[in-house]
Amino acid sequence: MDGSLKNKIIVLGVTGSIAAYKSADIVSHLKKLEAEVFVVMTREAREFITPMTLQTLSHNPVSSDLWEEGNGWQPGHIELADKADVLLIAPATANIISCFAHGLAPDLITSIYLATLAQVIIAPAMNSKMLFHPATKNNLKVLADRGNIIIDPDQGMLACGYEGKGKLSSIESILSIIKSCLS
């Protein structure tokens, strides 16, 4: 298959944005490209899409709780951090971006972020006022300066009813960046 991601491991972090429903399409497309996908969700993401949906699509258990570690000897967040070829955060909320920028690790996704040596790709999705707030802009700059790839959000009608920048980038763009990182 052209553009195959066979034998590549993508850890997908899903956060509490309305765009979390698009993570199902991301997982489906990654699986079609033959990637191994492990989904990690914040508690807030579970309000928008169920773990069962992502587990069924990924063919792997979905993780969401730092304190419910796996059955092996290695802590689950370290195991996922070590096995990832790419850590993709899509959608990324202002909150998770802030945690990453400030080195905070209150949950599973942020702990994986701090422990991984894999390429990190962050795809923000939020209200444009939040996106353009000086704190969010600064946090994104900090993350980009550290070598994280930031996928610029798209322009369009936002879930809040505003027209503006803040929509999760297209799945095609996200996949293209992942392929580019892994080629």
Rosetta constraint file for C-alpha pairs under 8 A:
AtomPair CA 1 CA 33 HARMONIC 7.18 0.50
AtomPair CA 3 CA 33 HARMONIC 6.92 0.50
AtomPair CA 3 CA 179 HARMONIC 6.94 0.50
AtomPair CA 4 CA 33 HARMONIC 4.76 0.50
AtomPair CA 4 CA 34 HARMONIC 6.14 0.50
AtomPair CA 4 CA 35 HARMONIC 7.66 0.50
AtomPair CA 5 CA 30 HARMONIC 7.60 0.50
AtomPair CA 5 CA 33 HARMONIC 5.29 0.50
AtomPair CA 5 CA 34 HARMONIC 5.37 0.50
AtomPair CA 5 CA 35 HARMONIC 4.87 0.50
AtomPair CA 5 CA 179 HARMONIC 7.31 0.50
AtomPair CA 6 CA 33 HARMONIC 6.83 0.50
AtomPair CA 6 CA 34 HARMONIC 4.64 0.50
AtomPair CA 6 CA 35 HARMONIC 5.16 0.50
AtomPair CA 6 CA 36 HARMONIC 7.63 0.50
AtomPair CA 7 CA 34 HARMONIC 7.36 0.50
AtomPair CA 7 CA 35 HARMONIC 6.20 0.50
AtomPair CA 7 CA 36 HARMONIC 6.83 0.50
AtomPair CA 8 CA 34 HARMONIC 7.98 0.50
AtomPair CA 8 CA 35 HARMONIC 5.23 0.50
AtomPair CA 8 CA 36 HARMONIC 6.10 0.50
AtomPair CA 8 CA 84 HARMONIC 7.96 0.50
AtomPair CA 8 CA 85 HARMONIC 6.14 0.50
AtomPair CA 9 CA 35 HARMONIC 5.97 0.50
AtomPair CA 9 CA 36 HARMONIC 4.78 0.50
AtomPair CA 9 CA 37 HARMONIC 5.94 0.50
AtomPair CA 9 CA 38 HARMONIC 7.63 0.50
AtomPair CA 9 CA 83 HARMONIC 6.83 0.50
AtomPair CA 9 CA 84 HARMONIC 5.17 0.50
AtomPair CA 9 CA 85 HARMONIC 5.20 0.50
AtomPair CA 9 CA 86 HARMONIC 6.74 0.50
AtomPair CA 10 CA 35 HARMONIC 6.82 0.50
AtomPair CA 10 CA 36 HARMONIC 6.19 0.50
AtomPair CA 10 CA 37 HARMONIC 4.96 0.50
AtomPair CA 10 CA 38 HARMONIC 6.38 0.50
AtomPair CA 10 CA 84 HARMONIC 5.66 0.50
AtomPair CA 10 CA 85 HARMONIC 5.98 0.50
AtomPair CA 10 CA 86 HARMONIC 5.05 0.50
AtomPair CA 10 CA 87 HARMONIC 6.05 0.50
AtomPair CA 10 CA 88 HARMONIC 6.97 0.50
AtomPair CA 11 CA 37 HARMONIC 5.87 0.50
AtomPair CA 11 CA 38 HARMONIC 4.80 0.50
AtomPair CA 11 CA 39 HARMONIC 5.83 0.50
AtomPair CA 11 CA 40 HARMONIC 7.19 0.50
AtomPair CA 11 CA 80 HARMONIC 7.15 0.50
AtomPair CA 11 CA 84 HARMONIC 5.81 0.50
AtomPair CA 11 CA 85 HARMONIC 7.89 0.50
AtomPair CA 11 CA 86 HARMONIC 6.33 0.50
AtomPair CA 11 CA 87 HARMONIC 4.89 0.50
AtomPair CA 11 CA 88 HARMONIC 6.14 0.50
AtomPair CA 12 CA 37 HARMONIC 6.98 0.50
AtomPair CA 12 CA 38 HARMONIC 6.13 0.50
AtomPair CA 12 CA 39 HARMONIC 4.78 0.50
AtomPair CA 12 CA 40 HARMONIC 6.06 0.50
AtomPair CA 12 CA 87 HARMONIC 6.08 0.50
AtomPair CA 12 CA 88 HARMONIC 4.86 0.50
AtomPair CA 12 CA 89 HARMONIC 5.79 0.50
AtomPair CA 12 CA 90 HARMONIC 7.00 0.50
AtomPair CA 13 CA 39 HARMONIC 6.02 0.50
AtomPair CA 13 CA 40 HARMONIC 4.82 0.50
AtomPair CA 13 CA 41 HARMONIC 5.76 0.50
AtomPair CA 13 CA 42 HARMONIC 7.83 0.50
AtomPair CA 13 CA 87 HARMONIC 7.30 0.50
AtomPair CA 13 CA 88 HARMONIC 6.03 0.50
AtomPair CA 13 CA 89 HARMONIC 4.49 0.50
AtomPair CA 13 CA 90 HARMONIC 6.22 0.50
AtomPair CA 13 CA 91 HARMONIC 7.75 0.50
AtomPair CA 13 CA 109 HARMONIC 6.24 0.50
AtomPair CA 14 CA 20 HARMONIC 6.25 0.50
AtomPair CA 14 CA 23 HARMONIC 6.97 0.50
AtomPair CA 14 CA 39 HARMONIC 7.31 0.50
AtomPair CA 14 CA 40 HARMONIC 6.23 0.50
AtomPair CA 14 CA 41 HARMONIC 4.77 0.50
AtomPair CA 14 CA 42 HARMONIC 6.48 0.50
AtomPair CA 14 CA 45 HARMONIC 6.15 0.50
AtomPair CA 14 CA 89 HARMONIC 6.09 0.50
AtomPair CA 14 CA 90 HARMONIC 5.56 0.50
AtomPair CA 14 CA 91 HARMONIC 5.81 0.50
AtomPair CA 14 CA 92 HARMONIC 7.14 0.50
AtomPair CA 15 CA 20 HARMONIC 6.62 0.50
AtomPair CA 15 CA 41 HARMONIC 6.04 0.50
AtomPair CA 15 CA 42 HARMONIC 5.26 0.50
AtomPair CA 15 CA 43 HARMONIC 7.94 0.50
AtomPair CA 15 CA 44 HARMONIC 6.46 0.50
AtomPair CA 15 CA 45 HARMONIC 4.73 0.50
AtomPair CA 15 CA 89 HARMONIC 7.65 0.50
AtomPair CA 15 CA 90 HARMONIC 7.16 0.50
AtomPair CA 15 CA 91 HARMONIC 5.88 0.50
AtomPair CA 15 CA 92 HARMONIC 5.84 0.50
AtomPair CA 15 CA 93 HARMONIC 6.33 0.50
AtomPair CA 15 CA 96 HARMONIC 7.43 0.50
AtomPair CA 16 CA 20 HARMONIC 6.59 0.50
AtomPair CA 16 CA 42 HARMONIC 6.68 0.50
AtomPair CA 16 CA 43 HARMONIC 7.53 0.50
AtomPair CA 16 CA 44 HARMONIC 4.42 0.50
AtomPair CA 16 CA 45 HARMONIC 3.86 0.50
AtomPair CA 16 CA 46 HARMONIC 7.41 0.50
AtomPair CA 16 CA 47 HARMONIC 7.32 0.50
AtomPair CA 16 CA 48 HARMONIC 7.05 0.50
AtomPair CA 16 CA 91 HARMONIC 7.76 0.50
AtomPair CA 16 CA 92 HARMONIC 7.92 0.50
AtomPair CA 16 CA 93 HARMONIC 6.67 0.50
AtomPair CA 17 CA 44 HARMONIC 7.95 0.50
AtomPair CA 17 CA 45 HARMONIC 6.68 0.50
AtomPair CA 17 CA 48 HARMONIC 7.50 0.50
AtomPair CA 17 CA 91 HARMONIC 6.40 0.50
AtomPair CA 17 CA 92 HARMONIC 7.36 0.50
AtomPair CA 17 CA 93 HARMONIC 6.19 0.50
AtomPair CA 17 CA 125 HARMONIC 6.73 0.50
AtomPair CA 17 CA 126 HARMONIC 6.87 0.50
AtomPair CA 18 CA 48 HARMONIC 6.33 0.50
AtomPair CA 18 CA 159 HARMONIC 7.17 0.50
AtomPair CA 19 CA 23 HARMONIC 7.59 0.50
AtomPair CA 19 CA 91 HARMONIC 6.14 0.50
AtomPair CA 19 CA 125 HARMONIC 6.72 0.50
AtomPair CA 19 CA 167 HARMONIC 7.70 0.50
AtomPair CA 19 CA 168 HARMONIC 6.56 0.50
AtomPair CA 20 CA 45 HARMONIC 6.34 0.50
AtomPair CA 20 CA 48 HARMONIC 6.17 0.50
AtomPair CA 20 CA 49 HARMONIC 6.48 0.50
AtomPair CA 20 CA 90 HARMONIC 7.44 0.50
AtomPair CA 20 CA 91 HARMONIC 5.99 0.50
AtomPair CA 21 CA 25 HARMONIC 7.96 0.50
AtomPair CA 21 CA 48 HARMONIC 6.49 0.50
AtomPair CA 21 CA 49 HARMONIC 5.69 0.50
AtomPair CA 22 CA 26 HARMONIC 6.46 0.50
AtomPair CA 23 CA 27 HARMONIC 6.10 0.50
AtomPair CA 23 CA 54 HARMONIC 7.80 0.50
AtomPair CA 23 CA 90 HARMONIC 6.88 0.50
AtomPair CA 23 CA 91 HARMONIC 7.57 0.50
AtomPair CA 24 CA 28 HARMONIC 6.21 0.50
AtomPair CA 24 CA 53 HARMONIC 7.17 0.50
AtomPair CA 24 CA 54 HARMONIC 6.02 0.50
AtomPair CA 24 CA 57 HARMONIC 7.11 0.50
AtomPair CA 25 CA 29 HARMONIC 6.10 0.50
AtomPair CA 25 CA 171 HARMONIC 7.61 0.50
AtomPair CA 26 CA 30 HARMONIC 6.14 0.50
AtomPair CA 26 CA 171 HARMONIC 6.28 0.50
AtomPair CA 27 CA 31 HARMONIC 6.11 0.50
AtomPair CA 27 CA 37 HARMONIC 6.88 0.50
AtomPair CA 27 CA 54 HARMONIC 7.28 0.50
AtomPair CA 27 CA 57 HARMONIC 6.47 0.50
AtomPair CA 27 CA 58 HARMONIC 6.11 0.50
AtomPair CA 28 CA 32 HARMONIC 6.26 0.50
AtomPair CA 28 CA 57 HARMONIC 6.11 0.50
AtomPair CA 28 CA 58 HARMONIC 7.26 0.50
AtomPair CA 29 CA 33 HARMONIC 6.38 0.50
AtomPair CA 30 CA 34 HARMONIC 6.48 0.50
AtomPair CA 30 CA 35 HARMONIC 5.47 0.50
AtomPair CA 30 CA 36 HARMONIC 7.76 0.50
AtomPair CA 30 CA 37 HARMONIC 7.25 0.50
AtomPair CA 30 CA 175 HARMONIC 7.63 0.50
AtomPair CA 31 CA 35 HARMONIC 5.20 0.50
AtomPair CA 31 CA 36 HARMONIC 6.74 0.50
AtomPair CA 31 CA 37 HARMONIC 7.12 0.50
AtomPair CA 31 CA 57 HARMONIC 7.95 0.50
AtomPair CA 31 CA 58 HARMONIC 6.88 0.50
AtomPair CA 36 CA 58 HARMONIC 7.55 0.50
AtomPair CA 37 CA 58 HARMONIC 5.61 0.50
AtomPair CA 37 CA 59 HARMONIC 7.93 0.50
AtomPair CA 37 CA 60 HARMONIC 7.23 0.50
AtomPair CA 38 CA 58 HARMONIC 6.78 0.50
AtomPair CA 38 CA 60 HARMONIC 6.15 0.50
AtomPair CA 38 CA 61 HARMONIC 7.27 0.50
AtomPair CA 38 CA 62 HARMONIC 6.74 0.50
AtomPair CA 38 CA 80 HARMONIC 8.00 0.50
AtomPair CA 39 CA 54 HARMONIC 7.02 0.50
AtomPair CA 39 CA 55 HARMONIC 7.60 0.50
AtomPair CA 39 CA 58 HARMONIC 7.55 0.50
AtomPair CA 39 CA 60 HARMONIC 7.79 0.50
AtomPair CA 39 CA 61 HARMONIC 7.56 0.50
AtomPair CA 39 CA 62 HARMONIC 5.14 0.50
AtomPair CA 39 CA 63 HARMONIC 6.44 0.50
AtomPair CA 40 CA 62 HARMONIC 5.79 0.50
AtomPair CA 40 CA 63 HARMONIC 4.73 0.50
AtomPair CA 40 CA 64 HARMONIC 5.43 0.50
AtomPair CA 40 CA 108 HARMONIC 7.45 0.50
AtomPair CA 40 CA 109 HARMONIC 6.47 0.50
AtomPair CA 41 CA 45 HARMONIC 5.86 0.50
AtomPair CA 41 CA 46 HARMONIC 6.84 0.50
AtomPair CA 41 CA 51 HARMONIC 7.75 0.50
AtomPair CA 41 CA 62 HARMONIC 7.35 0.50
AtomPair CA 41 CA 63 HARMONIC 6.35 0.50
AtomPair CA 41 CA 64 HARMONIC 4.81 0.50
AtomPair CA 41 CA 109 HARMONIC 7.18 0.50
AtomPair CA 42 CA 46 HARMONIC 6.76 0.50
AtomPair CA 42 CA 64 HARMONIC 5.73 0.50
AtomPair CA 42 CA 65 HARMONIC 7.86 0.50
AtomPair CA 42 CA 107 HARMONIC 7.45 0.50
AtomPair CA 42 CA 108 HARMONIC 7.53 0.50
AtomPair CA 42 CA 109 HARMONIC 7.04 0.50
AtomPair CA 43 CA 47 HARMONIC 7.28 0.50
AtomPair CA 43 CA 64 HARMONIC 6.72 0.50
AtomPair CA 43 CA 65 HARMONIC 7.96 0.50
AtomPair CA 44 CA 48 HARMONIC 7.48 0.50
AtomPair CA 45 CA 49 HARMONIC 6.44 0.50
AtomPair CA 46 CA 50 HARMONIC 5.44 0.50
AtomPair CA 46 CA 51 HARMONIC 6.73 0.50
AtomPair CA 49 CA 53 HARMONIC 7.29 0.50
AtomPair CA 50 CA 54 HARMONIC 7.02 0.50
AtomPair CA 51 CA 55 HARMONIC 5.94 0.50
AtomPair CA 51 CA 62 HARMONIC 5.95 0.50
AtomPair CA 52 CA 56 HARMONIC 5.98 0.50
AtomPair CA 52 CA 62 HARMONIC 7.76 0.50
AtomPair CA 53 CA 57 HARMONIC 6.32 0.50
AtomPair CA 54 CA 58 HARMONIC 5.85 0.50
AtomPair CA 54 CA 62 HARMONIC 6.97 0.50
AtomPair CA 55 CA 59 HARMONIC 5.56 0.50
AtomPair CA 55 CA 60 HARMONIC 5.36 0.50
AtomPair CA 55 CA 61 HARMONIC 5.35 0.50
AtomPair CA 55 CA 62 HARMONIC 5.56 0.50
AtomPair CA 56 CA 60 HARMONIC 7.37 0.50
AtomPair CA 63 CA 108 HARMONIC 7.97 0.50
AtomPair CA 64 CA 108 HARMONIC 6.29 0.50
AtomPair CA 64 CA 109 HARMONIC 7.86 0.50
AtomPair CA 65 CA 69 HARMONIC 7.48 0.50
AtomPair CA 65 CA 107 HARMONIC 6.95 0.50
AtomPair CA 65 CA 108 HARMONIC 5.92 0.50
AtomPair CA 66 CA 76 HARMONIC 7.75 0.50
AtomPair CA 66 CA 77 HARMONIC 7.22 0.50
AtomPair CA 66 CA 107 HARMONIC 5.72 0.50
AtomPair CA 66 CA 108 HARMONIC 4.56 0.50
AtomPair CA 69 CA 75 HARMONIC 6.07 0.50
AtomPair CA 69 CA 76 HARMONIC 5.05 0.50
AtomPair CA 69 CA 77 HARMONIC 7.76 0.50
AtomPair CA 70 CA 74 HARMONIC 7.90 0.50
AtomPair CA 70 CA 75 HARMONIC 6.91 0.50
AtomPair CA 70 CA 76 HARMONIC 5.41 0.50
AtomPair CA 74 CA 78 HARMONIC 6.81 0.50
AtomPair CA 74 CA 79 HARMONIC 6.25 0.50
AtomPair CA 75 CA 79 HARMONIC 6.27 0.50
AtomPair CA 76 CA 80 HARMONIC 6.15 0.50
AtomPair CA 77 CA 81 HARMONIC 5.99 0.50
AtomPair CA 77 CA 108 HARMONIC 6.34 0.50
AtomPair CA 77 CA 109 HARMONIC 7.89 0.50
AtomPair CA 77 CA 111 HARMONIC 6.32 0.50
AtomPair CA 77 CA 112 HARMONIC 5.08 0.50
AtomPair CA 77 CA 115 HARMONIC 7.64 0.50
AtomPair CA 78 CA 82 HARMONIC 5.96 0.50
AtomPair CA 78 CA 112 HARMONIC 6.54 0.50
AtomPair CA 78 CA 115 HARMONIC 6.33 0.50
AtomPair CA 78 CA 116 HARMONIC 7.64 0.50
AtomPair CA 79 CA 83 HARMONIC 6.20 0.50
AtomPair CA 80 CA 84 HARMONIC 6.11 0.50
AtomPair CA 80 CA 112 HARMONIC 6.84 0.50
AtomPair CA 81 CA 87 HARMONIC 7.97 0.50
AtomPair CA 81 CA 112 HARMONIC 5.13 0.50
AtomPair CA 81 CA 113 HARMONIC 7.17 0.50
AtomPair CA 81 CA 115 HARMONIC 5.70 0.50
AtomPair CA 81 CA 116 HARMONIC 4.30 0.50
AtomPair CA 81 CA 117 HARMONIC 7.25 0.50
AtomPair CA 81 CA 118 HARMONIC 7.45 0.50
AtomPair CA 82 CA 115 HARMONIC 7.73 0.50
AtomPair CA 82 CA 116 HARMONIC 5.99 0.50
AtomPair CA 82 CA 117 HARMONIC 7.22 0.50
AtomPair CA 82 CA 118 HARMONIC 7.75 0.50
AtomPair CA 84 CA 116 HARMONIC 7.54 0.50
AtomPair CA 84 CA 118 HARMONIC 5.98 0.50
AtomPair CA 85 CA 118 HARMONIC 5.33 0.50
AtomPair CA 85 CA 119 HARMONIC 6.81 0.50
AtomPair CA 85 CA 182 HARMONIC 7.77 0.50
AtomPair CA 86 CA 118 HARMONIC 5.27 0.50
AtomPair CA 86 CA 119 HARMONIC 5.01 0.50
AtomPair CA 86 CA 120 HARMONIC 5.91 0.50
AtomPair CA 86 CA 121 HARMONIC 7.28 0.50
AtomPair CA 86 CA 178 HARMONIC 7.52 0.50
AtomPair CA 87 CA 113 HARMONIC 7.58 0.50
AtomPair CA 87 CA 116 HARMONIC 7.95 0.50
AtomPair CA 87 CA 118 HARMONIC 6.38 0.50
AtomPair CA 87 CA 119 HARMONIC 6.23 0.50
AtomPair CA 87 CA 120 HARMONIC 4.75 0.50
AtomPair CA 87 CA 121 HARMONIC 6.21 0.50
AtomPair CA 88 CA 120 HARMONIC 5.92 0.50
AtomPair CA 88 CA 121 HARMONIC 4.76 0.50
AtomPair CA 88 CA 122 HARMONIC 5.99 0.50
AtomPair CA 88 CA 123 HARMONIC 7.68 0.50
AtomPair CA 89 CA 120 HARMONIC 7.72 0.50
AtomPair CA 89 CA 121 HARMONIC 6.22 0.50
AtomPair CA 89 CA 122 HARMONIC 4.86 0.50
AtomPair CA 89 CA 123 HARMONIC 6.01 0.50
AtomPair CA 90 CA 122 HARMONIC 6.42 0.50
AtomPair CA 90 CA 123 HARMONIC 4.99 0.50
AtomPair CA 90 CA 124 HARMONIC 6.79 0.50
AtomPair CA 90 CA 125 HARMONIC 7.83 0.50
AtomPair CA 90 CA 168 HARMONIC 7.61 0.50
AtomPair CA 91 CA 122 HARMONIC 7.72 0.50
AtomPair CA 91 CA 123 HARMONIC 5.56 0.50
AtomPair CA 91 CA 124 HARMONIC 5.53 0.50
AtomPair CA 91 CA 125 HARMONIC 5.46 0.50
AtomPair CA 91 CA 168 HARMONIC 6.43 0.50
AtomPair CA 92 CA 96 HARMONIC 6.26 0.50
AtomPair CA 92 CA 97 HARMONIC 6.59 0.50
AtomPair CA 92 CA 122 HARMONIC 6.35 0.50
AtomPair CA 92 CA 123 HARMONIC 5.57 0.50
AtomPair CA 92 CA 124 HARMONIC 4.33 0.50
AtomPair CA 92 CA 125 HARMONIC 5.83 0.50
AtomPair CA 93 CA 97 HARMONIC 6.24 0.50
AtomPair CA 93 CA 124 HARMONIC 6.00 0.50
AtomPair CA 93 CA 125 HARMONIC 6.06 0.50
AtomPair CA 93 CA 126 HARMONIC 6.26 0.50
AtomPair CA 94 CA 98 HARMONIC 6.08 0.50
AtomPair CA 94 CA 124 HARMONIC 7.57 0.50
AtomPair CA 94 CA 126 HARMONIC 7.18 0.50
AtomPair CA 94 CA 130 HARMONIC 7.04 0.50
AtomPair CA 94 CA 131 HARMONIC 7.27 0.50
AtomPair CA 94 CA 136 HARMONIC 6.30 0.50
AtomPair CA 95 CA 99 HARMONIC 6.30 0.50
AtomPair CA 96 CA 100 HARMONIC 6.17 0.50
AtomPair CA 96 CA 110 HARMONIC 7.42 0.50
AtomPair CA 97 CA 101 HARMONIC 6.13 0.50
AtomPair CA 97 CA 136 HARMONIC 7.49 0.50
AtomPair CA 97 CA 139 HARMONIC 6.55 0.50
AtomPair CA 97 CA 140 HARMONIC 6.99 0.50
AtomPair CA 98 CA 102 HARMONIC 6.11 0.50
AtomPair CA 98 CA 136 HARMONIC 7.09 0.50
AtomPair CA 98 CA 139 HARMONIC 5.94 0.50
AtomPair CA 99 CA 103 HARMONIC 5.89 0.50
AtomPair CA 99 CA 104 HARMONIC 4.78 0.50
AtomPair CA 99 CA 105 HARMONIC 6.91 0.50
AtomPair CA 99 CA 110 HARMONIC 6.95 0.50
AtomPair CA 100 CA 104 HARMONIC 6.24 0.50
AtomPair CA 100 CA 105 HARMONIC 7.89 0.50
AtomPair CA 100 CA 110 HARMONIC 6.51 0.50
AtomPair CA 100 CA 113 HARMONIC 7.20 0.50
AtomPair CA 100 CA 114 HARMONIC 7.70 0.50
AtomPair CA 100 CA 143 HARMONIC 7.50 0.50
AtomPair CA 101 CA 139 HARMONIC 5.40 0.50
AtomPair CA 101 CA 140 HARMONIC 7.51 0.50
AtomPair CA 101 CA 142 HARMONIC 6.18 0.50
AtomPair CA 101 CA 143 HARMONIC 5.87 0.50
AtomPair CA 103 CA 114 HARMONIC 7.04 0.50
AtomPair CA 104 CA 110 HARMONIC 6.79 0.50
AtomPair CA 105 CA 109 HARMONIC 7.85 0.50
AtomPair CA 105 CA 110 HARMONIC 4.66 0.50
AtomPair CA 105 CA 111 HARMONIC 4.89 0.50
AtomPair CA 105 CA 114 HARMONIC 7.40 0.50
AtomPair CA 106 CA 110 HARMONIC 6.62 0.50
AtomPair CA 106 CA 111 HARMONIC 7.25 0.50
AtomPair CA 107 CA 111 HARMONIC 6.18 0.50
AtomPair CA 108 CA 112 HARMONIC 6.16 0.50
AtomPair CA 109 CA 113 HARMONIC 6.14 0.50
AtomPair CA 110 CA 114 HARMONIC 6.29 0.50
AtomPair CA 111 CA 115 HARMONIC 6.23 0.50
AtomPair CA 112 CA 116 HARMONIC 5.94 0.50
AtomPair CA 113 CA 120 HARMONIC 7.88 0.50
AtomPair CA 119 CA 148 HARMONIC 6.86 0.50
AtomPair CA 119 CA 149 HARMONIC 7.86 0.50
AtomPair CA 119 CA 181 HARMONIC 7.56 0.50
AtomPair CA 120 CA 147 HARMONIC 7.95 0.50
AtomPair CA 120 CA 148 HARMONIC 5.14 0.50
AtomPair CA 120 CA 149 HARMONIC 6.24 0.50
AtomPair CA 121 CA 148 HARMONIC 5.93 0.50
AtomPair CA 121 CA 149 HARMONIC 4.68 0.50
AtomPair CA 121 CA 150 HARMONIC 5.99 0.50
AtomPair CA 121 CA 151 HARMONIC 7.21 0.50
AtomPair CA 121 CA 178 HARMONIC 7.86 0.50
AtomPair CA 122 CA 148 HARMONIC 7.15 0.50
AtomPair CA 122 CA 149 HARMONIC 6.09 0.50
AtomPair CA 122 CA 150 HARMONIC 4.90 0.50
AtomPair CA 122 CA 151 HARMONIC 6.08 0.50
AtomPair CA 123 CA 150 HARMONIC 6.07 0.50
AtomPair CA 123 CA 151 HARMONIC 4.87 0.50
AtomPair CA 123 CA 152 HARMONIC 6.89 0.50
AtomPair CA 123 CA 153 HARMONIC 6.89 0.50
AtomPair CA 123 CA 168 HARMONIC 6.51 0.50
AtomPair CA 123 CA 169 HARMONIC 6.81 0.50
AtomPair CA 123 CA 174 HARMONIC 7.80 0.50
AtomPair CA 124 CA 150 HARMONIC 7.71 0.50
AtomPair CA 124 CA 151 HARMONIC 7.06 0.50
AtomPair CA 124 CA 152 HARMONIC 7.21 0.50
AtomPair CA 124 CA 153 HARMONIC 6.07 0.50
AtomPair CA 124 CA 166 HARMONIC 7.19 0.50
AtomPair CA 124 CA 167 HARMONIC 7.83 0.50
AtomPair CA 124 CA 168 HARMONIC 6.20 0.50
AtomPair CA 124 CA 169 HARMONIC 7.95 0.50
AtomPair CA 125 CA 153 HARMONIC 6.40 0.50
AtomPair CA 125 CA 166 HARMONIC 5.17 0.50
AtomPair CA 125 CA 167 HARMONIC 5.20 0.50
AtomPair CA 125 CA 168 HARMONIC 4.68 0.50
AtomPair CA 125 CA 169 HARMONIC 7.89 0.50
AtomPair CA 126 CA 130 HARMONIC 6.52 0.50
AtomPair CA 126 CA 131 HARMONIC 6.30 0.50
AtomPair CA 126 CA 166 HARMONIC 5.01 0.50
AtomPair CA 126 CA 167 HARMONIC 6.61 0.50
AtomPair CA 126 CA 168 HARMONIC 7.89 0.50
AtomPair CA 127 CA 131 HARMONIC 6.26 0.50
AtomPair CA 127 CA 158 HARMONIC 6.80 0.50
AtomPair CA 127 CA 160 HARMONIC 7.01 0.50
AtomPair CA 127 CA 162 HARMONIC 7.84 0.50
AtomPair CA 127 CA 164 HARMONIC 7.98 0.50
AtomPair CA 127 CA 165 HARMONIC 7.59 0.50
AtomPair CA 127 CA 166 HARMONIC 5.56 0.50
AtomPair CA 127 CA 167 HARMONIC 7.95 0.50
AtomPair CA 128 CA 132 HARMONIC 6.02 0.50
AtomPair CA 128 CA 164 HARMONIC 5.93 0.50
AtomPair CA 128 CA 165 HARMONIC 5.29 0.50
AtomPair CA 128 CA 166 HARMONIC 5.07 0.50
AtomPair CA 129 CA 133 HARMONIC 6.04 0.50
AtomPair CA 130 CA 136 HARMONIC 6.87 0.50
AtomPair CA 131 CA 136 HARMONIC 5.90 0.50
AtomPair CA 131 CA 137 HARMONIC 6.74 0.50
AtomPair CA 131 CA 165 HARMONIC 7.92 0.50
AtomPair CA 131 CA 166 HARMONIC 6.58 0.50
AtomPair CA 132 CA 136 HARMONIC 6.57 0.50
AtomPair CA 132 CA 137 HARMONIC 5.93 0.50
AtomPair CA 133 CA 137 HARMONIC 6.17 0.50
AtomPair CA 134 CA 138 HARMONIC 5.95 0.50
AtomPair CA 135 CA 139 HARMONIC 6.09 0.50
AtomPair CA 136 CA 140 HARMONIC 6.14 0.50
AtomPair CA 137 CA 141 HARMONIC 6.26 0.50
AtomPair CA 138 CA 142 HARMONIC 6.17 0.50
AtomPair CA 139 CA 143 HARMONIC 6.26 0.50
AtomPair CA 140 CA 144 HARMONIC 6.10 0.50
AtomPair CA 140 CA 150 HARMONIC 7.39 0.50
AtomPair CA 141 CA 145 HARMONIC 6.01 0.50
AtomPair CA 142 CA 146 HARMONIC 6.38 0.50
AtomPair CA 143 CA 147 HARMONIC 6.69 0.50
AtomPair CA 143 CA 148 HARMONIC 5.53 0.50
AtomPair CA 143 CA 149 HARMONIC 7.97 0.50
AtomPair CA 143 CA 150 HARMONIC 7.92 0.50
AtomPair CA 144 CA 148 HARMONIC 4.88 0.50
AtomPair CA 144 CA 149 HARMONIC 6.06 0.50
AtomPair CA 144 CA 150 HARMONIC 6.42 0.50
AtomPair CA 151 CA 169 HARMONIC 6.88 0.50
AtomPair CA 151 CA 174 HARMONIC 7.35 0.50
AtomPair CA 152 CA 169 HARMONIC 6.63 0.50
AtomPair CA 153 CA 165 HARMONIC 6.29 0.50
AtomPair CA 153 CA 166 HARMONIC 5.04 0.50
AtomPair CA 153 CA 167 HARMONIC 5.31 0.50
AtomPair CA 153 CA 168 HARMONIC 5.21 0.50
AtomPair CA 153 CA 169 HARMONIC 4.80 0.50
AtomPair CA 154 CA 165 HARMONIC 5.55 0.50
AtomPair CA 154 CA 166 HARMONIC 5.86 0.50
AtomPair CA 154 CA 167 HARMONIC 4.88 0.50
AtomPair CA 154 CA 168 HARMONIC 6.13 0.50
AtomPair CA 154 CA 169 HARMONIC 5.11 0.50
AtomPair CA 154 CA 170 HARMONIC 7.48 0.50
AtomPair CA 155 CA 163 HARMONIC 7.53 0.50
AtomPair CA 155 CA 164 HARMONIC 5.23 0.50
AtomPair CA 155 CA 165 HARMONIC 4.00 0.50
AtomPair CA 155 CA 166 HARMONIC 6.27 0.50
AtomPair CA 155 CA 167 HARMONIC 6.19 0.50
AtomPair CA 156 CA 163 HARMONIC 5.43 0.50
AtomPair CA 156 CA 164 HARMONIC 5.33 0.50
AtomPair CA 156 CA 165 HARMONIC 6.25 0.50
AtomPair CA 156 CA 166 HARMONIC 7.70 0.50
AtomPair CA 156 CA 167 HARMONIC 6.64 0.50
AtomPair CA 157 CA 161 HARMONIC 6.52 0.50
AtomPair CA 157 CA 162 HARMONIC 5.95 0.50
AtomPair CA 157 CA 163 HARMONIC 4.38 0.50
AtomPair CA 157 CA 164 HARMONIC 6.39 0.50
AtomPair CA 157 CA 167 HARMONIC 7.74 0.50
AtomPair CA 158 CA 162 HARMONIC 5.39 0.50
AtomPair CA 158 CA 163 HARMONIC 5.84 0.50
AtomPair CA 158 CA 164 HARMONIC 6.84 0.50
AtomPair CA 158 CA 165 HARMONIC 7.96 0.50
AtomPair CA 158 CA 166 HARMONIC 7.01 0.50
AtomPair CA 158 CA 167 HARMONIC 6.29 0.50
AtomPair CA 169 CA 173 HARMONIC 6.51 0.50
AtomPair CA 169 CA 174 HARMONIC 6.79 0.50
AtomPair CA 170 CA 174 HARMONIC 6.40 0.50
AtomPair CA 171 CA 175 HARMONIC 6.05 0.50
AtomPair CA 172 CA 176 HARMONIC 6.03 0.50
AtomPair CA 173 CA 177 HARMONIC 6.28 0.50
AtomPair CA 174 CA 178 HARMONIC 6.33 0.50
AtomPair CA 175 CA 179 HARMONIC 6.14 0.50
AtomPair CA 176 CA 180 HARMONIC 6.11 0.50
AtomPair CA 177 CA 181 HARMONIC 6.17 0.50
AtomPair CA 178 CA 182 HARMONIC 6.31 0.50
AtomPair CA 179 CA 183 HARMONIC 5.99 0.50
